[in-house]
Amino acid sequence: MLKPIKGSSIIDLASKLTSLDGVDGVNIMVTDMDVETMGLSIVVEGENIDFYEVKKTLEEEGCAIHSIDEVAGGKRLIEGRKVK
C-alpha cells in the first residue's frame, strides 16, 4: 500500500477504517518512506467486512493498493501455509 505523506496520519487512517461496519481491528505498519509517499502494511480484521468500503476509504485518503496477500472466509478458518 502506498500513501501520500501529505494528508491524514496513519492514526487518522486507522480510525476511519475501524469505524467501518464489520471491522473489529486494524493494524498499520510503515514499511518504507520517501519524500512524497510511505509504504504501509495494513491488516484489517473482522466479520462480514465490505472490501469495497475499505477500498473506497483508502482511495479517499489517496492510498494505492498494491496487493492483497491473504483473505479468509467461510464457516471455519483454515490455517495459512507458510510460503518459502
C-alpha positions in Angstrom: 0.0 0.0 0.0 1.3 3.5 -0.8 0.0 6.5 1.0 1.0 10.1 0.3 3.0 11.8 3.1 0.7 14.8 2.9 -2.8 14.3 4.3 -4.1 12.2 7.1 -1.8 10.5 9.6 -1.8 6.7 9.9 -3.6 7.2 13.2 -6.5 9.0 11.4 -6.5 6.3 8.7 -6.8 3.5 11.3 -9.6 5.4 13.0 -11.5 5.7 9.7 -11.0 2.1 8.9 -12.2 0.9 12.4 -15.3 2.9 12.0 -16.5 0.8 9.0 -19.1 -1.9 9.6 -17.7 -5.3 10.3 -14.2 -4.1 11.1 -13.0 -5.2 14.6 -9.4 -4.2 14.4 -6.8 -2.5 12.2 -3.0 -2.7 12.3 -1.0 -0.3 10.2 2.8 -0.5 9.9 5.1 1.8 8.0 7.3 -0.4 5.8 9.3 2.4 4.0 9.2 6.1 3.3 10.5 8.5 0.7 10.0 12.2 0.1 6.3 12.0 -1.1 5.0 8.6 -0.1 5.1 6.0 2.6 4.7 2.3 2.1 2.2 0.7 4.5 1.3 -2.8 5.5 -2.3 -2.8 6.7 -4.2 -5.7 8.3 -7.9 -5.4 8.7 -9.8 -8.0 10.8 -13.5 -8.6 11.5 -16.5 -10.4 10.2 -18.5 -9.5 7.1 -16.1 -6.7 6.1 -17.2 -4.9 2.9 -14.0 -4.9 0.9 -15.3 -2.2 -1.4 -16.0 0.2 1.6 -12.4 -0.4 2.8 -11.1 0.2 -0.7 -13.2 3.4 -1.0 -11.9 4.7 2.3 -8.3 4.0 1.4 -8.7 5.6 -2.0 -10.3 8.7 -0.5 -7.1 9.1 1.6 -5.0 8.9 -1.6 -3.8 5.3 -1.0 -3.0 2.9 -3.7 -3.5 -0.8 -3.0 -0.5 -2.8 -4.4 -1.6 -6.3 -3.3 -4.0 -8.3 -1.1 -1.8 -11.0 0.4 -4.3 -13.1 2.4 -8.1 -13.5 2.7 -10.0 -15.8 5.0 -13.7 -16.8 4.7 -16.2 -19.5 5.2 -17.7 -21.2 8.2 -14.3 -22.1 9.7 -10.9 -20.6 9.2 -8.1 -22.7 7.6 -4.6 -22.3 9.0 -2.4 -20.5 6.5 0.6 -22.2 5.0 4.0 -20.8 5.3 5.5 -19.9 2.0 9.2 -20.1 1.5 
